[in-house]
Amino acid sequence: MEILKEQKEYIVKALEQTGFVEVGSMGIYRKGEKAKQVVVDMSAGLSIYFNVNGNKIDDDDADKTLEKIGVMIAEAMDGQLPTTKDADEVIGDVVSPVENAVPDIQKPAKNTNSNAESVKNDDSVGLNVPTVHRSTVIKSQFTPTGTMIKNMLFGLNEIGAIKIGGLGEEKQGKNGPYRLPVKFNHFIVNTKQKDAQGIFIPDAAIMKAIGTDAKEIDVMLLYNDPTLNFYTRYNEYKGGKRMCSGDGEHATKEDGTKLICDPDTCPTFKAKKCKANGILSVVLPAAPRLGGVYKFRTTSFNSIRSLLSSMFFLQSLTGGILANIPLKLTVSPQSVNPVGSPTAQTIYVVNLEYAGTVDDLHKQTVALMTERATMQHKIADLESQARAALGMPESAEEIQDVEHEFYPEVPT
């Protein structure tokens, strides 16, 4: 991975500020006693590992030391320098302090704020990744240098849809033809094109790759923030319009009227005219082209809860990283007892999973942080733009498709 000169200067400042010292002049920085050290090697690219009695170890990071140093380096490349506060917060007892061996390393200044009593002021120097202050953001190889329309909201185009259901056969009712939704126990991936009957055409290339009975699909998320990857709202649709939209506390009607959003008391929700909606945006590694996203839409409360819970859980294990981690979108049967029903029913719930152990996930995160450190500031920029884009209105086509699939009004 190429590191720009200015980025390397910030990395060196962060390393020196947290107690690392350079060995020779080859860009190798170490911290710890000779028996066990943390090494950041920038002599040829960037690598982070433990040096234990002369042996290089990069696959044993039980306390996430390497992962946190990777985060610190990524932030340094974005112009964010760490603030030393608690020497044991990152390194702890795994790597011994080096101040006795290197007496000219400056100790961190004592905390003078009102919370100083709660901060340990020992004699070791450590890393404090979570607490950072922003300095001038340096330019990276991703910084645009040409001219561009200002204040434009970016948003990747939807190039396909992931489904576990669709529209059934057309039937005739008193008020005209209609289609009831049908559910599948597997995934299908459609293009955004429709056939003569108004049914979305399957994506032949992706369906060939995943098979006709796919219970899981390899996916990657775009953002570290779960709420940006998975947009959820309570929505009421009718006549090609979104009549009301809320978040469970506050709602806005189609005419702009503000009201309290409470599913427990809302008559529209109880009448099943308003439903919980979720839109998950992902990248499919199996897709033959890049530049857009595939979206999975659902009104299943169980799938919405499952997807959000899995993302927040995985995020807690990676220290906040979700973007670019290889995950699997899965669908599996689950027995439920609906209210008022004497018998159990089988539903199909969609989830996000990592195919590996907790240790495997930690290693994957470390690899991503070191190999793709230059991308982290760009992900933060994209998340900021995505938050603004969430407020944009749905297109008429989107509303019509969602209403037909998830809000069928059966003629009587």
C-alpha atoms as one frame of an Amber mdcrd trajectory, in Angstrom:
protein
   0.000   0.000   0.000   1.429   3.383  -1.033   1.710   5.933   1.766   2.052
   9.590   0.864   4.841  11.623   2.432   2.421  13.826   4.401   0.506  10.775
   5.628   3.719   9.116   6.812   4.617  12.263   8.758   1.316  12.038  10.638
   1.785   8.315  11.287   5.267   8.977  12.710   3.869  11.729  14.966   1.161
   9.372  16.252   3.671   6.563  16.877   6.141   8.826  18.679   3.364  10.415
  20.697   2.294   6.969  21.930   5.746   5.706  22.882   7.050   4.019  19.740
  10.704   4.542  18.821  12.352   4.106  15.446  14.931   1.371  15.071  17.640
   2.590  12.695  16.398   4.700   9.805  14.378   2.188   7.785  10.922   3.224
   8.988  10.538   0.429  11.571   9.019   1.507  14.903   8.851  -0.601  18.036
   7.381  -0.427  21.498   7.934  -2.776  24.409  10.686  -4.820  25.977  12.973
  -6.988  23.856  11.126 -10.172  24.831   7.852  -8.843  23.410   7.360  -5.804
  21.244   4.747  -4.269  18.989   6.239  -3.443  15.596   4.979  -1.033  12.941
   6.991  -1.621   9.772   6.845   1.050   7.055  10.060  -0.006   5.319   8.076
  -1.557   2.452   4.409  -0.675   2.652   2.758  -1.044   6.053   2.534  -3.999
   8.424   1.795  -4.354  12.140   2.829  -7.361  14.205   4.242  -8.648  17.496
   7.959  -9.466  17.817   8.207 -12.188  20.495  11.777 -13.307  21.165  12.679
 -12.568  17.556   9.609 -14.279  16.054   7.074 -12.340  13.971   3.488 -12.978
  15.141   0.511 -11.318  13.470  -2.223 -13.910  13.963  -2.665 -13.695  17.750
  -4.412 -10.489  18.761  -6.667 -11.610  21.602  -6.742  -8.187  23.280  -7.122
  -6.298  19.963  -3.803  -4.472  20.397  -2.876  -4.717  16.706  -6.411  -3.809
  15.689  -6.394  -0.637  17.796  -2.997   0.414  16.496  -4.346  -0.087  12.971
  -7.279   2.206  13.797  -4.873   4.796  15.215  -2.759   4.692  12.047  -5.841
   5.043   9.825  -6.915   8.104  11.827  -3.388   9.538  11.645  -3.500   9.239
   7.851  -6.656  11.339   8.053  -4.869  13.971  10.136  -6.207  12.822  13.539
  -3.579  12.445  16.235  -4.143  10.407  19.431  -4.389  11.999  22.831  -2.403
  10.140  25.481  -4.416   9.723  28.656  -4.346   6.234  30.107  -1.198   4.226
  29.454  -2.852   0.851  29.895  -5.978   1.458  27.808  -4.670  -0.171  24.624
  -1.426  -1.983  25.323  -2.210  -3.052  28.904  -0.058  -5.833  30.312   0.618
  -7.459  26.936   3.506  -5.137  26.079   5.697  -3.676  28.789   6.400   0.074
  28.951   9.618   1.280  27.355  10.331   4.475  29.267  13.035   2.930  31.432
  14.817   1.657  28.335  14.364   4.935  26.446  14.666   7.758  28.987  14.298
  10.595  26.478  10.654   9.812  25.633   8.461  12.583  26.964   5.755  11.534
  29.389   2.200  12.684  28.751   1.104  15.792  30.574  -1.120  15.236  33.566
  -4.809  15.782  33.033  -5.866  19.123  34.513  -9.610  18.974  33.929 -12.271
  18.213  36.501 -12.095  14.499  35.765  -8.365  14.226  36.443  -8.948  12.105
  39.539 -10.438   9.325  37.410  -7.388   9.143  35.118  -4.404   6.983  36.093
  -1.098   8.866  36.029   1.372   5.984  36.026   4.877   5.967  34.583   4.125
   4.053  31.383   3.309   5.502  27.986   0.486   3.926  25.996  -1.969   4.435
  23.185  -5.374   5.994  23.540  -7.108   5.404  20.233 -10.708   6.313  21.155
  -9.836   9.892  22.254  -8.551  11.978  19.351  -8.440  15.603  18.361  -8.738
  16.756  14.792  -5.944  18.693  13.191  -5.777  19.856   9.597  -6.903  17.031
   7.331  -4.150  16.129   4.908  -4.734  15.508   1.236  -4.730  11.917   0.087
  -4.627  10.311  -3.312  -8.458  10.380  -3.207  -8.726  14.158  -2.839 -10.434
  15.605  -5.956  -8.480  18.412  -7.620 -10.825  19.397 -10.453 -14.054  21.372
 -10.481 -17.399  19.957  -9.368 -20.947  21.138  -8.673 -21.098  22.121  -5.006
 -23.410  20.623  -2.368 -24.353  17.667  -4.556 -25.528  14.611  -2.618 -23.884
  11.430  -3.822 -25.741   8.140  -3.876 -24.873   4.859  -5.538 -27.435   3.758
  -8.092 -29.576   0.716  -7.308 -28.606  -1.823  -9.978 -30.534  -4.778  -8.599
 -32.799  -6.115  -5.867 -32.361  -9.060  -3.495 -35.659 -10.839  -2.814 -37.159
 -13.653  -0.754 -40.546 -13.050  -2.320 -42.348 -11.421  -5.189 -45.701 -11.003
  -6.868 -47.907 -14.022  -7.537 -50.255 -14.743 -10.393 -52.631 -12.035 -11.479
 -56.204 -12.408 -10.254 -59.369 -10.532 -11.085 -61.331  -8.759  -8.404 -64.345
  -6.485  -8.330 -62.123  -3.428  -8.552 -59.772  -4.800 -11.180 -56.749  -7.114
 -11.384 -54.391  -7.610  -8.447 -51.482  -9.816  -7.387 -50.930 -11.288  -3.945
 -47.317 -11.488  -2.731 -45.611 -14.885  -2.561 -42.777 -15.850  -0.210 -39.652
 -17.915  -0.971 -37.308 -19.881   1.279 -34.295 -18.718  -0.734 -32.830 -15.618
  -2.339 -33.304 -14.403  -5.862 -31.559 -11.368  -7.354 -33.426  -9.267  -9.913
 -32.399  -6.544 -12.306 -34.274  -3.245 -12.396 -35.924  -4.177 -15.686 -39.466
  -5.551 -15.965 -41.008  -7.991 -18.398 -44.286  -7.525 -20.269 -46.279  -8.593
 -17.174 -44.559  -6.015 -14.980 -42.387  -8.594 -13.154 -38.733  -7.802 -12.494
 -36.349  -9.880 -14.611 -33.839 -12.055 -12.690 -30.141 -11.159 -12.974 -28.904
 -14.125 -15.016 -25.194 -13.624 -14.206 -25.669 -13.449 -10.443 -28.267 -16.226
 -10.332 -25.796 -18.452 -12.170 -23.170 -17.654  -9.529 -25.364 -18.177  -6.432
 -27.681 -20.919  -7.742 -31.447 -21.210  -7.830 -31.814 -22.258  -4.169 -29.398
 -19.854  -2.442 -29.842 -19.723   1.332 -26.901 -17.324   1.676 -25.222 -14.650
  -0.450 -21.757 -13.123  -0.063 -22.122  -9.375   0.575 -20.159  -6.358   1.761
 -21.528  -3.274   3.492 -20.734   0.263   2.355 -20.621   2.051   5.702 -19.483
   1.490   9.268 -22.767   2.924  10.603 -25.483   0.210  10.703 -28.257   2.787
  10.312 -26.780   3.976   7.014 -26.472   0.444   5.659 -30.029  -0.379   6.724
 -32.633   2.388   6.479 -35.706   1.667   8.629 -38.998   3.562   9.005 -42.685
   3.027   9.669 -44.425   3.845   6.375 -47.989   3.998   5.073 -48.460   3.857
   1.309 -51.641   4.419  -0.638 -52.452   5.348  -4.213 -48.835   5.702  -5.255
 -48.002   8.045  -2.366 -46.303   7.689   0.969 -49.068   8.918   3.227 -47.135
   8.882   6.507 -43.607   8.088   7.700 -42.302   7.802  11.261 -39.487   6.485
  13.426 -41.535   5.171  16.349 -41.563   8.538  18.122 -42.220  11.237  15.534
 -44.062  11.019  12.210 -44.797  13.280   9.261 -47.869  12.920   7.077 -47.895
  13.475   3.321 -49.228  17.033   3.787 -46.431  17.900   6.230 -48.479  17.485
   9.425 -46.361  16.402  12.409 -47.706  13.857  14.876 -46.650  11.317  17.469
 -45.587   7.944  16.067 -46.571   5.128  18.434 -47.266   1.713  16.867 -48.939
   0.545  20.083 -51.712   3.123  19.751 -51.733   4.036  16.037 -54.982   2.825
  14.410 -53.363   2.814  10.955 -50.602   0.503  12.149 -53.080  -1.779  13.924
 -55.090  -1.986  10.694 -51.855  -3.118   8.956 -51.957  -0.153   6.602 -48.716
   1.120   8.113 -45.770  -1.267   8.384 -42.161  -1.317   9.496 -39.953  -0.949
   6.411 -36.281  -1.789   6.023 -33.952  -1.223   3.056 -30.528  -2.889   3.246
 -27.926  -1.709   0.707 -25.000  -4.012  -0.086 -22.311  -4.732  -2.646 -22.292
  -8.223  -4.153 -18.769  -9.588  -4.791 -20.332 -12.048  -7.271 -21.640  -9.208
  -9.431 -19.784  -8.880 -12.745 -19.621  -5.097 -12.389 -19.195  -2.454  -9.677
 -20.542   1.057  -9.290 -23.969   0.424  -7.783 -25.708  -1.318  -4.906 -28.166
  -4.165  -4.514 -31.036  -3.529  -2.131 -33.000  -5.921   0.044 -36.397  -4.549
   1.087 -38.533  -6.053   3.815 -41.555  -5.338   5.979 -40.797  -8.266   8.288
 -40.240  -7.002  11.826 -38.274 -10.177  12.584 -35.852  -9.604   9.703 -35.504
  -5.907  10.549 -34.662  -6.702  14.161 -32.312  -9.515  13.141 -30.361  -7.420
  10.610 -29.925  -4.439  12.934 -28.934  -6.649  15.871 -26.344  -8.553  13.848
 -24.725  -5.358  12.536 -24.447  -3.775  15.978 -23.086  -7.048  17.380 -20.442
  -7.401  14.654 -19.556  -3.725  15.058 -18.911  -4.275  18.769 -16.427  -7.044
  17.912 -14.526  -5.044  15.278 -14.195  -1.792  17.185 -16.693  -0.047  14.897
 -15.656  -1.376  11.483 -18.298  -2.828   9.139 -17.447  -1.445   5.695 -15.676
  -3.892   3.366 -15.772  -6.858   5.767 -16.894  -9.979   3.849 -20.252 -11.073
   5.268 -23.040 -13.453   4.349 -26.667 -12.482   3.943 -28.633 -15.529   5.107
 -32.256 -16.645   5.126 -33.418 -19.358   7.509 -36.731 -20.772   8.797 -38.044
 -19.777  12.215 -41.147 -20.969  14.061 -43.343 -18.267  15.577 -46.698 -18.172
  17.346 -48.653 -15.178  15.995 -50.933 -13.406  18.443 -54.371 -15.033  18.353
 -53.170 -18.120  16.472 -53.285 -21.492  18.288 -50.629 -23.044  16.054 -47.027
 -22.188  15.224 -46.146 -20.867  11.798 -42.881 -20.983   9.874 -41.458 -17.704
   8.644 -38.162 -16.949   6.910 -35.853 -14.488   8.632 -32.943 -12.677   6.958
 -29.722 -12.089   8.880 -26.137 -10.886   8.387 -23.370 -13.232   9.539 -19.584
 -13.494   9.499 -18.336 -16.911   8.397 -15.682 -17.510  11.035 -14.749 -17.274
  14.697 -14.340 -14.131  16.801 -10.577 -14.508  16.407 -10.972 -14.776  12.630
 -13.004 -11.571  12.631 -10.350  -9.767  14.671  -7.670 -10.830  12.179  -9.861
  -9.727   9.272 -10.341  -6.328  10.890  -6.609  -5.868  11.454  -5.927  -6.769
   7.834  -8.530  -4.284   6.610  -7.228  -1.493   8.822  -3.647  -1.954   7.643
  -4.300  -2.672   3.966  -7.048  -0.090   3.491  -6.106   2.596   6.000  -6.218
   5.302   3.338  -9.902   4.526   2.704 -11.159   5.229   6.230 -11.384   9.003
   5.847 -13.276   8.497   2.579 -15.761   6.184   4.306 -16.387   8.919   6.894
 -17.048  11.434   4.091 -19.432   9.023   2.351 -21.312   8.395   5.606 -21.803
  12.130   6.062 -23.243  12.394   2.556 -25.374   9.285   3.090 -26.999  10.797
   6.188 -28.078  13.789   4.131 -29.288  11.582   1.280 -31.566   9.574   3.603
 -33.905  12.537   3.745 -34.422  12.562  -0.021 -37.918  11.555  -1.203 -38.572
   8.195  -2.828 -39.223   8.119  -6.544 -42.710   7.402  -7.874 -41.436   4.090
  -9.286 -40.022   3.019  -5.906 -43.271   3.835  -4.116 -45.320   1.954  -6.701
 -43.128  -1.168  -6.487 -43.145  -1.206  -2.677 -46.896  -0.634  -2.516 -47.634
  -3.454  -4.984 -45.374  -5.963  -3.246 -45.829  -5.179   0.444 -49.157  -3.314
   0.661 -51.573  -5.299  -1.489 -55.195  -4.288  -1.156 -57.221  -7.402  -1.910
 -60.390  -6.413  -3.814 -63.624  -7.638  -2.257
